Amino acid sequence: MEQPHFVFGHLPFWLVTYTLALTAWACIGRFMMSFFLPHDSTNYIWRGFRALSDWAVWTAARMVPSYIAPMYLPLVAMCWLFGLRLVFGIFMISAGWAPRLAPVATGG
């Protein structure tokens, strides 16, 4: 039995997991840079981290109690994103929609 292409045969899996990981790591970068730069800085790296992670921080702000300081919202968003990526990966593997490193075993 022919296996599908490792990347193109499982494109939804790779796109979703890559996007979630990219956004989670951008949240970490945003949190770390917040110690050195003001919130409205024009630094291009800071603006890049904010552009990648604004939607996740906005969502995290609505999911946690209001007494969580805004400074920590990128960390909360990062935890939710990595958790979502784990759940999505487990679902895709259990459904057989994720790539396999070894070929599927055949009875015989």
C-alpha positions as CSV (number, residue, x, y, z in Angstrom):
1,M,0.0,0.0,0.0
2,E,1.4,3.4,-1.0
3,Q,1.7,6.0,1.7
4,P,0.7,9.6,0.9
5,H,3.4,12.2,0.6
6,F,4.7,13.1,4.1
7,V,4.0,16.8,3.8
8,F,1.4,17.3,1.0
9,G,-0.6,14.2,1.9
10,H,-1.2,15.7,5.4
11,L,-1.3,19.4,4.7
12,P,-4.2,20.3,7.1
13,F,-2.2,18.6,10.0
14,W,1.0,20.5,9.2
15,L,-0.8,23.9,8.6
16,V,-2.7,23.8,11.9
17,T,0.1,22.5,14.1
18,Y,2.6,25.0,12.6
19,T,0.3,27.9,13.0
20,L,-0.5,27.1,16.6
21,A,3.2,26.6,17.4
22,L,4.2,29.8,15.6
23,T,1.6,31.8,17.5
24,A,2.6,30.2,20.9
25,W,6.2,31.0,20.4
26,A,5.3,34.5,19.4
27,C,3.5,34.8,22.7
28,I,6.7,33.8,24.5
29,G,8.7,36.4,22.5
30,R,6.1,39.0,23.2
31,F,6.2,38.3,27.0
32,M,10.0,38.4,27.1
33,M,10.3,41.6,25.1
34,S,7.7,43.3,27.3
35,F,10.4,43.7,29.9
36,F,12.5,45.8,27.6
37,L,10.0,47.7,25.4
38,P,6.9,49.8,26.0
39,H,3.6,48.5,24.8
40,D,3.4,51.0,22.0
41,S,7.0,50.6,20.8
42,T,7.8,51.0,17.0
43,N,10.5,48.3,17.1
44,Y,9.8,46.0,14.2
45,I,10.4,42.7,16.1
46,W,8.0,43.8,18.8
47,R,5.4,44.8,16.2
48,G,5.9,41.4,14.5
49,F,5.3,39.5,17.8
50,R,2.2,41.6,18.5
51,A,0.8,41.1,15.0
52,L,1.2,37.3,15.3
53,S,-0.1,37.0,18.8
54,D,-2.7,39.8,19.3
55,W,-5.6,37.4,18.5
56,A,-4.4,34.8,21.0
57,V,-3.9,37.3,23.8
58,W,-7.3,38.9,23.1
59,T,-8.9,35.4,23.3
60,A,-7.0,34.6,26.5
61,A,-8.1,37.8,28.1
62,R,-11.7,36.8,27.6
63,M,-11.1,33.2,28.9
64,V,-9.4,34.0,32.3
65,P,-10.5,36.0,35.3
66,S,-10.0,39.8,35.1
67,Y,-7.6,39.8,38.1
68,I,-4.9,38.3,35.9
69,A,-2.5,41.1,35.0
70,P,-2.3,42.0,31.3
71,M,1.4,41.4,31.4
72,Y,0.8,37.7,31.9
73,L,-1.8,37.2,29.2
74,P,0.7,36.2,26.6
75,L,1.8,33.3,28.9
76,V,-1.8,32.3,29.4
77,A,-2.3,32.4,25.6
78,M,0.8,30.3,25.1
79,C,-0.3,27.6,27.5
80,W,-3.8,27.4,25.8
81,L,-2.1,27.3,22.3
82,F,0.3,24.5,23.2
83,G,-2.6,22.6,24.9
84,L,-4.8,23.0,21.8
85,R,-1.9,21.9,19.6
86,L,-1.5,18.7,21.7
87,V,-5.2,17.9,21.6
88,F,-5.4,18.6,17.9
89,G,-2.4,16.4,17.3
90,I,-3.8,13.5,19.3
91,F,-7.1,13.8,17.5
92,M,-5.4,13.8,14.1
93,I,-3.2,10.8,15.0
94,S,-6.2,8.8,16.3
95,A,-8.2,9.6,13.2
96,G,-5.4,8.5,11.0
97,W,-5.0,12.0,9.4
98,A,-1.5,12.6,10.7
99,P,1.7,11.4,9.0
100,R,3.3,8.1,10.1
101,L,7.0,7.5,10.4
102,A,6.6,3.8,9.9
103,P,4.4,2.2,7.3
104,V,1.0,0.8,8.3
105,A,1.4,-2.8,9.5
106,T,-0.4,-5.4,7.3
107,G,-1.7,-8.6,8.6
108,G,-0.2,-11.8,7.3
